Amino acid sequence: MFHTRPPVAESFSIAIYLYEPSDGGLDRIAILFASHLARRGVRAELWMARREGPVAGLIDPAVTVRRVPSPPLPRRLAMIAQFPALAAMIRRHRPAILCSAGNQSNMLVALAALGTGTRAVGRISNPLIYAHQRRLAAYFRLRRFRAIARACAMTIVMGEQDRRMLMAPGPLAAHDVRLLPRPSVTPAMEAAFAARQRRHLDDPFRLLMAGRLTVQKDHALALRALARLPHIDWRLKIAGDGPLREELGQLCEELGISDRVDFLGFVIDPQQLAAMMGQVDLLLQPSRWEGLAGTVIEALGCGAGVVATDSTANIRPVLQAAGQHDPVPVGDEAAFARAIEWALAHPASPEQLAAATSPYRLSHALDEYFRACQSLSVQHYSRATSPV
């Protein structure tokens, strides 16, 4: 008997596991991907422990949202405890593909899909190895990531180094690792780029930091670096909130720069954040570790320059392509200050910034994700309809 293969968008469904719609980059990407799939005609679902959160408003109404039961435990423990419920949901709803939003849920998704027809897709959202890790800790961390990637049908990475490490020969070599551009530059950012105005010579340099006020983002490093530049007329806006808000405010007082720094809190409106990036001269990214530092690409996509730490090997090619200062060592405030001064004196051309960020435009990058999942779905459909 002959089987007629229906269009891929009609013949498979994709579920995306996201713990909650929080304010992180991986949360935005998971929701944007689900919404993009729905607009493509794919049956797209978001499986979450919580439906409320800062970026819940980005979920397209066409996306089905299902709640994954979760006990009242800290996030990491709650995700572990979700395993039986997630495995049961896979068997009940039978999505062709279950995508993990990022590092913390890759293992959960891979194990829950074992023994089913659902294909697990992992996504590396933070470094495989942290720069400050000791050799033994780094060794076991990498082995854990390689084992998880091997258990997945496909793993998405944001840098060539990550791809090489996961696919290196050995018993834990991953089957399928795809280097895909991070979906970052939205239409609002493209509009901000087009509307960008040159700074008047008498105006202060406009600087921005965007991200949660946590140890990882290390805003304090940038503040101390800026305090070394009293001869430059600069103003800094900090978009974000978090547990270090009060401590960072006190640091500004101690450094004597509080009159130059404006804490904005969490900016929930992505169009407002894009407009801000389109108005600043420089984004500062002093993180201790990152997967790719999506904020860097977003700022470049809005026409701003960037100074960043060497928080991930994935960031260097992006900065080089955009004509930016090389990433500086993590934790080196003197080097960060010198990089700020250099970047303000050597802005890249708009043409170079546009060319460097073109692969990260939202529609293009999400289509890359879609095509990668589409290739898995074809394999899934072929197995499901093969004669016995």
C-alpha positions as CSV (number, residue, x, y, z in Angstrom):
1,M,0.0,0.0,0.0
2,F,1.3,3.5,-0.9
3,H,1.6,6.3,1.6
4,T,1.3,9.9,0.6
5,R,3.5,12.1,2.7
6,P,1.6,15.2,3.9
7,P,3.4,18.6,4.2
8,V,5.8,18.6,7.1
9,A,4.1,21.5,8.8
10,E,0.9,19.3,9.0
11,S,2.5,16.0,9.8
12,F,4.4,16.7,13.0
13,S,4.3,18.7,16.1
14,I,7.1,20.3,18.2
15,A,6.9,20.8,21.9
16,I,9.4,23.1,23.7
17,Y,10.1,22.5,27.4
18,L,10.7,25.8,29.2
19,Y,10.6,25.9,33.0
20,E,9.0,29.3,33.1
21,P,8.8,32.5,31.0
22,S,11.4,34.4,33.0
23,D,13.5,37.3,31.8
24,G,16.5,35.4,30.5
25,G,17.7,35.1,26.9
26,L,16.9,31.4,26.6
27,D,13.3,32.1,27.8
28,R,12.8,34.6,25.0
29,I,14.3,32.4,22.4
30,A,12.1,29.4,23.4
31,I,8.9,31.5,23.2
32,L,9.9,33.2,20.0
33,F,10.7,29.9,18.4
34,A,7.3,28.4,19.4
35,S,5.5,31.5,18.1
36,H,7.5,31.3,14.8
37,L,6.6,27.7,14.4
38,A,2.9,28.4,14.9
39,R,3.0,31.1,12.3
40,R,4.6,28.6,10.0
41,G,1.6,26.3,10.4
42,V,3.4,23.8,12.7
43,R,1.6,22.5,15.7
44,A,3.7,24.2,18.3
45,E,3.4,23.7,22.1
46,L,5.2,25.2,25.1
47,W,5.4,22.9,28.1
48,M,6.1,24.9,31.3
49,A,5.9,24.5,35.0
50,R,4.7,28.0,35.3
51,R,2.7,30.1,32.8
52,E,3.2,33.5,34.3
53,G,6.4,35.5,34.0
54,P,8.0,38.6,32.5
55,V,8.0,37.4,28.9
56,A,4.8,35.5,28.9
57,G,3.2,38.2,26.8
58,L,5.4,37.2,23.9
59,I,3.6,33.8,23.5
60,D,1.6,33.8,20.3
61,P,-2.1,32.9,20.9
62,A,-1.7,30.0,18.3
63,V,0.8,28.3,20.6
64,T,-0.7,25.6,22.8
65,V,0.6,25.9,26.4
66,R,0.6,22.9,28.6
67,R,1.6,22.8,32.3
68,V,4.1,20.3,33.5
69,P,3.3,19.5,37.1
70,S,6.0,20.7,39.4
71,P,6.5,20.3,43.2
72,P,7.2,23.4,45.4
73,L,10.9,23.0,45.4
74,P,13.9,25.1,44.3
75,R,14.1,25.3,40.5
76,R,16.9,22.7,40.0
77,L,15.3,20.1,42.3
78,A,11.8,20.8,40.9
79,M,13.1,20.1,37.4
80,I,14.5,16.8,38.5
81,A,11.2,15.9,40.2
82,Q,9.3,16.7,37.0
83,F,10.8,13.7,35.2
84,P,7.9,11.3,35.7
85,A,5.3,13.9,34.7
86,L,7.3,15.0,31.6
87,A,7.8,11.4,30.5
88,A,4.1,10.7,30.9
89,M,3.2,13.9,28.8
90,I,5.5,12.7,26.0
91,R,3.7,9.4,25.9
92,R,0.3,11.0,26.0
93,H,0.7,13.8,23.5
94,R,3.4,12.2,21.3
95,P,5.2,15.2,19.8
96,A,7.5,14.3,17.0
97,I,10.2,16.6,18.6
98,L,10.7,17.9,22.2
99,C,13.1,20.8,22.4
100,S,15.0,21.9,25.5
101,A,15.2,25.6,26.1
102,G,18.7,25.4,27.4
103,N,21.4,23.8,29.5
104,Q,19.5,23.1,32.6
105,S,16.8,21.1,30.9
106,N,18.8,19.2,28.3
107,M,19.3,16.1,30.5
108,L,15.6,16.1,31.6
109,V,14.3,16.3,28.0
110,A,16.8,13.7,26.7
111,L,15.9,11.1,29.5
112,A,12.2,11.7,29.4
113,A,12.1,11.0,25.6
114,L,14.1,7.7,25.9
115,G,12.1,4.7,24.6
116,T,9.6,6.9,22.8
117,G,9.2,8.0,19.2
118,T,9.8,11.6,20.2
119,R,13.2,13.0,19.3
120,A,14.9,15.1,21.9
121,V,16.7,18.3,20.8
122,G,19.1,19.9,23.3
123,R,20.4,23.5,23.2
124,I,23.7,24.7,24.7
125,S,22.9,28.1,26.2
126,N,26.0,28.5,28.5
127,P,29.7,27.5,28.1
128,L,30.6,23.9,28.1
129,I,33.6,24.8,30.3
130,Y,33.9,27.9,32.4
131,A,37.1,29.9,32.1
132,H,37.7,29.8,35.9
133,Q,37.1,26.0,36.3
134,R,39.8,23.8,37.6
135,R,40.9,21.0,35.2
136,L,39.2,18.1,37.0
137,A,35.9,20.0,37.3
138,A,36.1,21.0,33.7
139,Y,36.8,17.4,32.6
140,F,33.7,16.0,34.4
141,R,31.5,18.9,33.2
142,L,32.4,18.3,29.6
143,R,31.8,14.5,29.9
144,R,28.4,15.2,31.3
145,F,27.5,17.6,28.4
146,R,28.9,15.0,25.9
147,A,26.8,12.3,27.4
148,I,23.6,14.4,27.3
149,A,24.3,15.5,23.7
150,R,24.8,11.8,22.7
151,A,21.4,11.0,24.2
152,C,19.8,13.7,22.2
153,A,18.8,13.3,18.5
154,M,20.3,16.7,17.9
155,T,22.0,19.4,19.9
156,I,22.1,23.1,18.9
157,V,25.2,25.1,19.7
158,M,26.2,28.7,19.2
159,G,29.9,28.3,18.6
160,E,32.3,26.2,16.6
161,Q,34.3,25.3,19.6
162,D,31.3,23.8,21.3
163,R,30.5,21.8,18.2
164,R,34.0,20.4,18.1
165,M,34.0,19.4,21.8
166,L,30.7,17.6,21.6
167,M,31.6,15.7,18.4
168,A,35.2,14.9,19.4
169,P,35.8,11.1,18.8
170,G,35.2,8.8,21.6
171,P,32.4,6.7,23.2
172,L,30.5,9.9,24.2
173,A,30.7,11.6,20.7
174,A,27.4,13.2,19.9
175,H,25.4,12.0,16.9
176,D,24.2,15.3,15.5
177,V,25.4,18.8,16.6
178,R,24.3,21.8,14.6
179,L,25.9,25.2,14.8
180,L,23.0,27.6,14.3
181,P,22.9,31.4,14.7
182,R,21.3,32.7,17.8
183,P,17.9,34.3,17.0
184,S,18.6,37.9,18.3
185,V,18.0,40.8,16.0
186,T,14.3,41.6,16.0
187,P,12.4,43.9,13.5
188,A,12.3,46.5,16.3
189,M,16.1,46.3,16.5
190,E,16.4,46.7,12.7
191,A,14.1,49.7,12.9
192,A,16.3,51.2,15.7
193,F,19.4,50.7,13.5
194,A,17.7,52.5,10.6
195,A,16.6,55.4,12.9
196,R,20.0,55.8,14.5
197,Q,21.3,59.4,14.9
198,R,24.9,60.5,15.2
199,R,26.0,61.8,18.5
200,H,26.7,65.5,18.7
201,L,30.3,66.3,19.7
202,D,29.2,68.2,22.8
203,D,27.0,65.4,24.1
204,P,28.2,62.8,26.6
205,F,29.0,59.3,25.4
206,R,25.9,57.1,26.0
207,L,26.6,53.7,27.5
208,L,24.3,50.8,28.4
209,M,24.4,47.6,30.3
210,A,21.4,45.2,30.0
211,G,21.0,42.0,32.0
212,R,20.0,40.6,35.4
213,L,21.9,42.1,38.3
214,T,23.7,38.9,39.3
215,V,27.2,37.6,40.0
216,Q,27.4,36.1,36.5
217,K,26.9,39.5,34.7
218,D,29.5,41.2,36.9
219,H,28.2,44.8,36.5
220,A,30.6,45.8,39.3
221,L,33.6,45.2,37.0
222,A,32.2,47.7,34.4
223,L,31.4,50.3,37.1
224,R,35.0,50.1,38.5
225,A,36.4,50.4,34.9
226,L,34.3,53.5,34.2
227,A,35.5,55.1,37.5
228,R,39.0,54.9,35.9
229,L,37.8,57.2,33.1
230,P,36.9,60.5,34.8
231,H,38.4,62.4,31.8
232,I,35.7,61.1,29.5
233,D,32.2,62.6,29.6
234,W,30.0,59.5,29.8
235,R,26.5,58.5,31.1
236,L,25.5,54.9,31.8
237,K,22.0,53.3,31.9
238,I,21.6,49.9,33.5
239,A,18.5,48.0,32.3
240,G,17.8,45.0,34.5
241,D,16.9,43.9,38.0
242,G,18.2,41.3,40.4
243,P,19.6,40.5,43.9
244,L,22.6,42.8,43.5
245,R,20.7,46.0,42.9
246,E,21.3,47.6,46.3
247,E,25.0,46.5,46.4
248,L,25.7,48.0,42.9
249,G,24.0,51.3,44.0
250,Q,26.3,51.5,47.0
251,L,29.3,50.8,44.8
252,C,28.4,53.7,42.6
253,E,28.3,55.9,45.6
254,E,31.7,54.7,46.8
255,L,33.2,55.2,43.3
256,G,31.8,58.7,43.1
257,I,29.9,58.0,39.9
258,S,26.3,57.8,41.1
259,D,25.4,61.0,39.3
260,R,26.4,59.4,36.0
261,V,24.6,56.1,36.4
262,D,20.9,55.5,36.0
263,F,19.3,52.2,37.2
264,L,16.2,51.6,35.0
265,G,15.0,48.3,36.5
266,F,13.8,45.4,34.2
267,V,12.7,46.7,30.8
268,I,9.9,44.4,29.9
269,D,9.0,46.0,26.5
270,P,11.4,44.6,23.9
271,Q,10.7,47.5,21.6
272,Q,11.7,50.0,24.3
273,L,15.0,48.1,24.9
274,A,15.7,48.1,21.2
275,A,15.1,51.8,21.0
276,M,17.5,52.3,23.9
277,M,20.2,50.2,22.2
278,G,19.6,52.3,19.1
279,Q,20.4,55.5,21.0
280,V,23.6,54.5,22.8
281,D,27.2,54.6,21.6
282,L,28.4,51.5,23.5
283,L,27.0,48.4,25.2
284,L,29.1,47.0,28.1
285,Q,29.1,43.3,28.6
286,P,31.4,42.4,31.6
287,S,30.1,38.9,32.2
288,R,32.1,36.2,33.9
289,W,30.5,33.5,31.7
290,E,28.1,33.4,28.8
291,G,26.9,31.0,26.1
292,L,27.1,33.6,23.4
293,A,26.0,36.8,25.1
294,G,22.9,37.5,23.0
295,T,22.8,41.1,24.3
296,V,26.0,41.7,22.4
297,I,24.5,40.7,19.1
298,E,21.3,42.7,19.8
299,A,23.3,45.8,20.5
300,L,25.4,45.4,17.4
301,G,22.1,44.9,15.5
302,C,20.9,48.2,16.7
303,G,24.1,49.9,15.6
304,A,25.9,50.3,19.0
305,G,29.5,49.3,19.6
306,V,30.3,46.7,22.2
307,V,33.0,46.1,24.8
308,A,32.9,42.6,26.3
309,T,34.9,40.2,28.4
310,D,36.2,36.9,27.1
311,S,33.3,35.2,28.8
312,T,32.9,32.6,26.1
313,A,35.0,31.5,23.1
314,N,31.9,32.0,20.9
315,I,32.0,35.8,21.3
316,R,35.3,36.5,19.6
317,P,34.3,35.8,16.0
318,V,31.2,38.0,16.4
319,L,33.2,41.0,17.7
320,Q,35.9,40.6,15.1
321,A,33.3,40.5,12.3
322,A,31.7,43.7,13.6
323,G,35.0,45.5,13.9
324,Q,35.0,45.7,17.7
325,H,37.7,45.6,20.3
326,D,38.8,42.1,21.1
327,P,37.2,40.6,24.2
328,V,39.2,41.4,27.4
329,P,40.1,39.0,30.2
330,V,37.4,38.2,32.6
331,G,37.7,40.3,35.8
332,D,40.4,42.7,34.5
333,E,38.9,46.2,35.1
334,A,42.0,48.0,33.8
335,A,41.8,46.2,30.5
336,F,38.0,46.8,30.4
337,A,38.6,50.5,30.9
338,R,41.2,50.7,28.1
339,A,38.8,48.8,25.8
340,I,36.0,51.3,26.5
341,E,38.3,54.2,25.7
342,W,39.5,52.5,22.5
343,A,36.0,51.6,21.4
344,L,34.7,55.2,21.8
345,A,37.5,56.5,19.6
346,H,37.1,53.8,16.9
347,P,33.4,53.2,16.1
348,A,32.7,50.6,13.3
349,S,30.8,51.6,10.2
350,P,27.1,50.9,10.0
351,E,27.8,48.7,6.9
352,Q,30.2,46.5,8.9
353,L,27.7,46.1,11.8
354,A,24.9,45.3,9.4
355,A,26.9,42.6,7.6
356,A,28.1,41.0,10.9
357,T,24.6,40.7,12.4
358,S,22.7,39.7,9.3
359,P,22.8,35.9,10.1
360,Y,21.3,36.7,13.6
361,R,18.2,38.4,12.3
362,L,15.2,36.9,14.0
363,S,13.3,35.5,10.9
364,H,16.5,34.1,9.4
365,A,17.8,32.5,12.5
366,L,14.4,31.0,13.5
367,D,14.0,29.6,10.0
368,E,17.4,27.9,10.6
369,Y,16.0,26.3,13.8
370,F,12.9,25.3,11.9
371,R,14.8,23.7,9.1
372,A,17.0,21.8,11.5
373,C,13.9,20.4,13.3
374,Q,12.2,19.8,10.0
375,S,15.1,17.5,8.9
376,L,14.5,15.5,12.1
377,S,10.8,15.3,11.5
378,V,11.3,13.9,8.1
379,Q,13.3,11.1,9.6
380,H,10.6,10.6,12.3
381,Y,7.9,10.4,9.7
382,S,9.9,8.0,7.6
383,R,10.3,5.6,10.5
384,A,6.7,5.9,11.5
385,T,5.4,5.1,8.0
386,S,7.9,2.4,7.0
387,P,6.3,-1.0,6.2
388,V,6.8,-3.6,8.9
